[in-house]
């Protein structure tokens, strides 16, 4: 059985993450590590929209912290400052800008 590879754009995004995130605060990024497209960290959230209680999940790109966080400590994660990284190609035309700003 052959392995299905992610699109090249996903690979480049994950490679970018190697430069942007580290496993420990203050640690220099180790860009020699291979990209693991299976690795992810997701959180579940609750919220109210009027009288409707929502329960939803989201994948987290990273967390902004000066100390190492324990992913199993819910009290620690409750106050964490999660980071979402957005990437986009270079905008070269007005049409691309309009699409980006939607």
C-alpha positions as CSV (number, residue, x, y, z in Angstrom):
1,X,0.0,0.0,0.0
2,X,1.5,3.4,-1.0
3,X,1.6,6.3,1.3
4,X,-0.5,9.4,0.3
5,X,1.6,12.6,0.5
6,X,0.0,16.0,1.4
7,X,0.1,18.7,-1.2
8,X,3.4,20.6,-1.5
9,X,1.7,23.7,0.0
10,X,0.9,21.9,3.2
11,X,4.5,20.6,3.4
12,X,5.8,24.2,3.0
13,X,3.5,25.4,5.7
14,X,4.7,22.8,8.1
15,X,8.3,23.6,7.2
16,X,7.5,27.2,8.0
17,X,6.2,26.1,11.4
18,X,9.7,24.6,12.2
19,X,11.1,28.1,11.9
20,X,8.3,29.8,13.9
21,X,7.6,27.4,16.8
22,X,9.7,25.5,19.3
23,X,8.9,22.8,21.9
24,X,10.3,25.0,24.7
25,X,10.2,28.7,25.4
26,X,13.5,30.4,24.6
27,X,14.8,27.4,22.6
28,X,16.3,28.1,19.2
29,X,14.2,26.4,16.4
30,X,15.7,23.1,15.2
31,X,15.1,23.2,11.5
32,X,17.1,20.0,10.9
33,X,14.1,18.0,12.2
34,X,11.9,16.3,9.6
35,X,8.4,17.7,9.0
36,X,5.8,15.5,10.6
37,X,2.5,16.2,8.9
38,X,0.6,13.9,11.4
39,X,1.5,16.1,14.5
40,X,-1.3,18.4,15.7
41,X,-2.8,19.8,18.8
42,X,-6.5,20.5,19.1
43,X,-8.6,22.0,21.8
44,X,-12.4,21.9,22.6
45,X,-14.2,25.1,23.5
46,X,-17.7,26.1,24.8
47,X,-19.4,29.3,24.2
48,X,-22.8,31.0,24.2
49,X,-24.5,32.5,21.2
50,X,-27.6,34.1,22.7
51,X,-29.3,31.2,24.4
52,X,-27.5,28.5,22.4
53,X,-24.6,26.7,23.9
54,X,-21.9,25.9,21.4
55,X,-19.3,23.1,21.7
56,X,-16.6,23.2,19.0
57,X,-13.0,22.2,18.4
58,X,-10.1,23.9,16.7
59,X,-6.5,23.0,15.8
60,X,-4.0,25.1,17.6
61,X,-0.8,26.3,15.7
62,X,1.1,27.2,18.9
63,X,1.0,29.0,22.2
64,X,2.7,32.2,23.4
65,X,4.3,31.4,26.7
66,X,7.5,32.1,28.6
67,X,7.2,28.9,30.5
68,X,6.7,25.2,29.5
69,X,3.0,24.3,29.6
70,X,1.6,20.8,30.5
71,X,-0.8,19.9,27.7
72,X,-2.7,17.7,30.2
73,X,-3.2,20.5,32.8
74,X,-6.7,22.0,31.9
75,X,-6.3,24.9,34.3
76,X,-3.0,25.8,32.6
77,X,-4.6,25.6,29.1
78,X,-7.6,27.6,30.2
79,X,-5.4,30.7,30.5
80,X,-3.1,30.0,27.6
81,X,-2.5,32.5,24.8
82,X,-3.0,30.4,21.7
83,X,-1.5,31.5,18.4
84,X,-3.0,31.0,14.9
85,X,-0.6,31.6,12.1
86,X,-2.0,32.7,8.7
87,X,0.1,32.5,5.6
88,X,-0.7,33.8,2.1
89,X,1.0,34.0,-1.2
90,X,2.4,37.4,-2.2
91,X,-0.5,39.6,-3.3
92,X,0.2,41.0,-6.7
93,X,-3.1,42.1,-8.2
94,X,-6.2,43.9,-7.0
95,X,-8.3,40.8,-7.5
96,X,-6.0,38.8,-5.2
97,X,-6.3,41.6,-2.6
98,X,-10.1,41.6,-2.8
99,X,-10.2,37.8,-2.4
100,X,-7.8,38.1,0.6
101,X,-9.8,40.8,2.3
102,X,-13.1,39.0,2.1
